[in-house]
């Protein structure tokens, strides 16, 4: 069974791995000259350091991502926290740490939440009560934004701004007033209210591309292939079946099935070229992420990572495993700064860090790099989340969709992308088994 996978991002690679493991001959076609999509790394020319095109948080509950890296033999590049430990730092220099190591599983997270001194005791109790409702499945967010959901459950202002909002921005890449509460509930259930292993942070010790580096050799060993710097011009669809794909290099590839993992707008263009533009899934608004790398003269960061409170910067990640003194900063849903000059963004980030961390006093900033992803992820409001499509399509019975924009019940994260790819692969394999039974 020959299966074409369009797109070599994390969802495409997951789909290819699931298909190849199921015995399919897989051809991965990627229009860019590299794999990894929006979650890759590259070499910074001046420093020679390998940095990511955006900081991605990974946790032990990322079971499909872990399935990929284990199969590729790169799990050793992910350093596990012993237990969830998150620092919260504000502009007054107050440091608060949620430490879940005192007790196992969700009890440890609960104890860590109760130990946050920067949040009033009654507010901590309110947050704990909501966490328990989420854990028991009695809190519903259907049709609600995160802001509506938190108001409905009487969450005081201090725990909203110092706990809930940083989590929403980091995981959903959307403001509280727009983000889907259902997705927040799922994030809490999987990442914070599961086992100790599920809530552990996974800290990459190398660039994201290193996690996927063995893929070409791996897929080749399964009889598959990868073509980069190549795109699909159109799909030949007859009687509800994709028969072949025309590649940009002029070749025509006969196929038994196709998995498209490209972004919605690119998919719409491909379907239009194939005569099915009106059948494309509904478009989604996109949310930006601004990532900033700052090289300081020496190591100073006291935590692996920290939430920044009351600043434009939202999260700070220590990258000493790449180079001492290097930090990565993220501004999710960064509508307010995505159009600003890079030099101004670097200066603003440096000021924010110096206000939060007295450790930076007297340490010179050497340089900075700003990476703007203006369409980083779909903006998953309650309405947009409800409109997400699954992997199956009515356009052709052997055409399937994958990507972080499809319905995975997860936000647009690496785990959502990986899950979508494996879901599509499973659907293709079921189709193949059904076809064999029909012929018999």
FENQUI-V8833 format. One record per residue. N is the residue number from 0. RES is the residue in one letter. SS is DSSP state (h for helix, s for strand, l for the rest). PSI is psi in radians with two decimals (999 if undefined). NEAR is the number of other ideal C-beta (glycine too) atoms within 8 Angstrom. Layout:
n: [N,N]
res: [RES,RES]
ss: [SS,SS]
psi: [PSI,PSI]
near: [NEAR,NEAR]
This chain:
n: [0,1,2,3,4,5,6,7,8,9,10,11,12,13,14,15,16,17,18,19,20,21,22,23,24,25,26,27,28,29,30,31,32,33,34,35,36,37,38,39,40,41,42,43,44,45,46,47,48,49,50,51,52,53,54,55,56,57,58,59,60,61,62,63,64,65,66,67,68,69,70,71,72,73,74,75,76,77,78,79,80,81,82,83,84,85,86,87,88,89,90,91,92,93,94,95,96,97,98,99,100,101,102,103,104,105,106,107,108,109,110,111,112,113,114,115,116,117,118,119,120,121,122,123,124,125,126,127,128,129,130,131,132,133,134,135,136,137,138,139,140,141,142,143,144,145,146,147,148,149,150,151,152,153,154,155,156,157,158,159,160,161,162,163,164,165,166,167,168,169,170,171,172,173,174,175,176,177,178,179,180,181,182,183,184,185,186,187,188,189,190,191,192,193,194,195,196,197,198,199,200,201,202,203,204,205,206,207,208,209,210,211,212,213,214,215,216,217,218,219,220,221,222,223,224,225,226,227,228,229,230,231,232,233,234,235,236,237,238,239,240,241,242,243,244,245,246,247,248,249,250,251,252,253,254,255,256,257,258,259,260,261,262,263,264,265,266,267,268,269,270,271,272,273,274,275,276,277,278,279,280,281,282,283,284,285,286,287,288,289,290,291,292,293,294,295,296,297,298,299,300,301,302,303,304,305,306,307,308,309,310,311,312,313,314,315,316,317,318,319,320,321,322,323,324,325,326,327,328,329,330,331,332,333,334,335,336,337,338,339,340,341,342,343,344,345,346,347,348,349,350,351,352,353,354,355,356,357,358,359,360,361,362,363,364,365,366,367,368,369,370,371,372,373,374,375,376,377,378,379,380,381,382,383,384,385,386,387,388,389,390,391,392,393,394,395,396,397,398,399,400,401,402,403,404,405,406,407,408,409,410,411,412,413,414,415,416,417,418,419,420,421,422,423,424,425,426,427,428,429,430,431,432,433,434,435,436,437,438,439]
res: [X,X,X,X,X,X,X,X,X,X,X,X,X,X,X,X,X,X,X,X,X,X,X,X,X,X,X,X,X,X,X,X,X,X,X,X,X,X,X,X,X,X,X,X,X,X,X,X,X,X,X,X,X,X,X,X,X,X,X,X,X,X,X,X,X,X,X,X,X,X,X,X,X,X,X,X,X,X,X,X,X,X,X,X,X,X,X,X,X,X,X,X,X,X,X,X,X,X,X,X,X,X,X,X,X,X,X,X,X,X,X,X,X,X,X,X,X,X,X,X,X,X,X,X,X,X,X,X,X,X,X,X,X,X,X,X,X,X,X,X,X,X,X,X,X,X,X,X,X,X,X,X,X,X,X,X,X,X,X,X,X,X,X,X,X,X,X,X,X,X,X,X,X,X,X,X,X,X,X,X,X,X,X,X,X,X,X,X,X,X,X,X,X,X,X,X,X,X,X,X,X,X,X,X,X,X,X,X,X,X,X,X,X,X,X,X,X,X,X,X,X,X,X,X,X,X,X,X,X,X,X,X,X,X,X,X,X,X,X,X,X,X,X,X,X,X,X,X,X,X,X,X,X,X,X,X,X,X,X,X,X,X,X,X,X,X,X,X,X,X,X,X,X,X,X,X,X,X,X,X,X,X,X,X,X,X,X,X,X,X,X,X,X,X,X,X,X,X,X,X,X,X,X,X,X,X,X,X,X,X,X,X,X,X,X,X,X,X,X,X,X,X,X,X,X,X,X,X,X,X,X,X,X,X,X,X,X,X,X,X,X,X,X,X,X,X,X,X,X,X,X,X,X,X,X,X,X,X,X,X,X,X,X,X,X,X,X,X,X,X,X,X,X,X,X,X,X,X,X,X,X,X,X,X,X,X,X,X,X,X,X,X,X,X,X,X,X,X,X,X,X,X,X,X,X,X,X,X,X,X,X,X,X,X,X,X,X,X,X,X,X,X,X,X,X,X,X,X,X,X,X,X,X,X,X,X,X,X,X,X]
ss: [l,s,s,s,s,s,l,l,s,h,h,h,h,h,h,h,h,h,h,h,h,l,l,l,s,s,s,s,s,l,l,l,l,l,l,s,l,l,l,l,s,s,s,l,l,l,l,l,l,s,s,s,l,l,l,l,l,s,s,l,l,l,h,h,h,h,h,h,h,h,h,h,l,l,h,h,h,s,s,s,l,l,l,l,s,s,s,s,s,s,l,l,l,l,s,s,s,s,s,l,l,l,l,l,h,h,h,h,h,h,h,h,h,h,l,l,l,l,l,l,h,h,h,h,h,h,h,h,h,h,h,h,h,h,h,h,l,l,l,l,l,l,l,l,s,h,h,h,h,h,h,h,l,l,l,l,h,h,h,h,h,h,h,h,h,h,h,h,h,h,h,h,l,l,l,l,l,l,l,s,h,h,h,h,h,h,h,h,h,h,h,h,l,l,l,h,h,h,h,l,s,s,s,s,l,l,l,h,h,h,h,h,l,l,h,h,h,h,h,h,h,l,l,l,s,s,s,l,l,l,l,s,s,s,s,s,s,s,l,l,s,s,s,s,s,s,s,l,l,l,l,s,s,s,l,l,s,s,s,s,l,l,l,h,h,h,h,h,h,h,h,h,h,l,l,l,h,h,h,l,l,l,l,l,l,s,s,s,s,s,s,s,s,s,s,s,l,l,l,l,l,l,l,l,s,s,s,s,s,l,l,l,l,l,s,s,s,s,l,l,l,l,l,l,l,s,s,s,s,s,s,s,l,l,l,l,l,l,l,l,l,h,h,h,h,h,h,h,h,h,h,h,h,h,h,h,l,h,h,h,l,l,l,l,s,s,s,s,s,s,s,s,s,s,s,s,s,s,l,l,l,h,h,h,h,h,h,l,l,l,l,s,l,l,l,l,l,l,s,s,s,l,l,l,l,l,l,l,l,l,l,l,l,h,h,h,h,h,h,h,h,h,h,h,h,h,h,h,h,h,h,h,h,h,h,h,h,h,h,l]
psi: [2.02,2.13,2.21,2.21,2.05,1.96,2.31,0.56,-2.92,-0.63,-0.69,-0.72,-0.70,-0.77,-0.79,-0.70,-0.73,-0.70,-0.79,-0.67,-0.46,0.09,0.14,2.68,1.97,2.34,2.03,2.21,2.15,2.22,-0.41,2.88,0.30,2.82,2.90,-0.32,-2.25,0.03,1.39,3.07,2.87,2.89,2.13,2.15,-0.71,-0.77,-0.41,0.07,2.56,2.08,2.73,2.71,0.07,2.50,2.22,2.24,2.33,2.54,2.93,-0.36,0.00,1.20,-0.63,-0.63,-0.75,-0.60,-0.71,-0.91,-0.52,-0.76,-0.61,-0.13,0.45,0.21,-0.47,-0.25,-0.04,2.05,2.17,2.36,2.62,-0.67,2.85,2.24,1.97,2.22,2.53,2.17,2.34,3.13,-0.20,0.05,0.23,2.26,2.27,2.43,2.16,1.92,1.96,0.25,-0.16,-0.54,2.75,2.66,-2.48,-0.44,-0.63,-0.71,-0.72,-0.77,-0.67,-0.70,-0.75,-0.37,0.04,1.83,-0.36,-0.06,2.37,2.63,-0.75,-0.61,-0.69,-0.73,-0.69,-0.72,-0.70,-0.71,-0.73,-0.71,-0.69,-0.69,-0.73,-0.79,-0.65,-0.13,0.30,-0.01,2.13,2.45,0.25,2.11,0.03,2.57,2.92,-0.66,-0.80,-0.76,-0.78,-0.62,-0.75,-0.57,0.39,0.82,2.09,2.82,-0.71,-0.65,-0.45,-0.85,-0.47,-0.07,-1.06,-0.80,-0.78,-0.64,-0.78,-0.82,-0.72,-0.62,-0.53,-0.22,0.84,2.63,2.73,-0.65,-0.17,-0.45,2.53,2.20,-0.56,-0.68,-0.64,-0.76,-0.76,-0.70,-0.81,-0.75,-0.76,-0.79,-0.62,-0.35,0.44,-2.45,2.93,-0.72,-0.68,-0.61,-0.06,2.41,2.46,2.01,1.95,2.39,0.06,3.10,2.75,-0.62,-0.49,-0.51,-0.52,-0.03,-0.65,0.01,-0.79,-0.80,-0.69,-0.85,-0.58,-0.64,-0.29,0.16,0.16,-3.05,2.84,2.32,1.98,2.98,0.62,2.44,2.98,2.09,-0.75,2.89,2.35,1.93,2.15,2.29,0.71,0.36,2.31,2.08,-0.58,2.96,2.40,2.09,2.77,-0.30,0.13,-0.09,2.68,2.23,1.94,2.44,2.70,-0.42,2.77,2.36,2.01,2.15,0.27,2.80,2.81,-0.79,-0.66,-0.64,-0.72,-0.73,-0.73,-0.76,-0.60,-0.74,-0.44,0.04,0.27,0.54,-0.60,-0.17,0.04,2.63,2.73,2.44,2.77,2.52,2.66,2.65,2.36,2.76,2.31,2.15,2.44,2.28,2.27,2.23,1.96,2.81,-0.43,2.95,2.40,-0.44,2.14,-0.15,2.82,-0.68,2.79,2.52,2.33,2.19,2.29,0.32,2.92,-0.77,2.41,-0.69,2.50,2.24,2.25,2.19,0.58,-0.37,-0.39,-0.88,2.26,2.33,-0.18,2.29,2.64,2.34,2.58,2.52,1.72,2.70,0.83,0.85,-0.60,-0.36,-0.07,-0.36,-0.02,2.76,2.50,-0.72,-0.68,-0.68,-0.73,-0.76,-0.73,-0.75,-0.73,-0.73,-0.77,-0.81,-0.72,-0.51,-0.55,-0.56,1.78,-0.31,-0.35,-0.15,2.19,-0.02,2.18,2.43,2.14,-0.87,3.01,2.74,2.33,2.28,2.09,2.07,1.65,-0.44,1.09,-0.82,2.77,2.50,1.78,1.42,2.98,-0.69,-0.79,-0.68,-0.69,-0.43,-0.08,2.44,2.77,-2.91,-0.34,2.67,2.65,-0.07,-0.79,2.48,-0.28,0.38,2.26,2.67,2.58,2.83,2.82,-0.18,-0.19,2.97,1.80,-0.08,0.26,2.77,3.07,1.31,3.07,-0.69,-0.68,-0.73,-0.82,-0.76,-0.73,-0.67,-0.79,-0.61,-0.77,-0.70,-0.75,-0.69,-0.70,-0.77,-0.64,-0.69,-0.76,-0.73,-0.68,-0.67,-0.71,-0.72,-0.66,-0.77,-0.54,999]
near: [8,11,15,13,16,13,14,15,14,15,17,18,15,18,17,16,16,14,15,13,8,10,5,14,8,14,13,15,15,14,7,7,4,9,14,13,12,9,13,14,12,9,6,11,5,5,8,6,9,11,13,13,11,12,10,9,8,11,11,12,10,13,7,12,12,10,10,15,13,8,9,12,8,12,8,5,10,13,8,9,11,6,11,16,14,10,13,16,14,13,9,4,10,7,8,12,10,14,10,14,8,7,8,6,10,10,8,16,15,12,11,13,13,9,9,13,5,9,12,8,5,7,12,13,9,13,14,11,9,12,15,9,10,12,10,7,5,5,11,5,14,7,4,12,13,16,8,9,14,12,8,7,11,6,12,10,5,10,15,12,10,14,13,14,10,13,11,14,13,12,13,14,13,14,8,12,7,8,15,16,14,12,16,17,13,11,14,13,11,10,12,12,11,11,8,11,6,11,17,13,14,12,11,14,7,10,12,12,13,12,13,15,8,9,13,8,7,11,15,9,6,9,7,13,8,12,11,10,7,10,7,12,7,9,14,11,13,6,3,7,9,13,8,10,15,12,14,8,6,5,6,8,11,6,13,7,16,15,19,13,16,9,8,12,7,8,13,11,8,14,13,10,8,10,6,10,8,4,8,12,10,5,8,11,8,10,13,13,14,14,15,16,14,14,11,14,7,7,7,10,10,7,10,8,11,11,11,14,11,6,11,9,13,13,14,15,11,9,11,10,8,10,9,6,13,13,13,13,17,15,13,12,11,11,7,5,11,10,3,8,5,9,6,8,13,13,8,11,14,11,8,13,14,9,8,13,11,5,8,10,6,3,11,5,11,7,8,12,9,10,10,8,12,7,6,11,11,12,12,15,12,13,6,13,11,6,9,12,8,8,11,7,9,4,9,11,6,12,13,14,17,17,15,13,10,13,6,10,6,11,13,11,12,11,13,12,18,16,12,19,21,14,13,17,16,9,11,16,12,8,11,13,8,8,8,8,7,6,5,4]
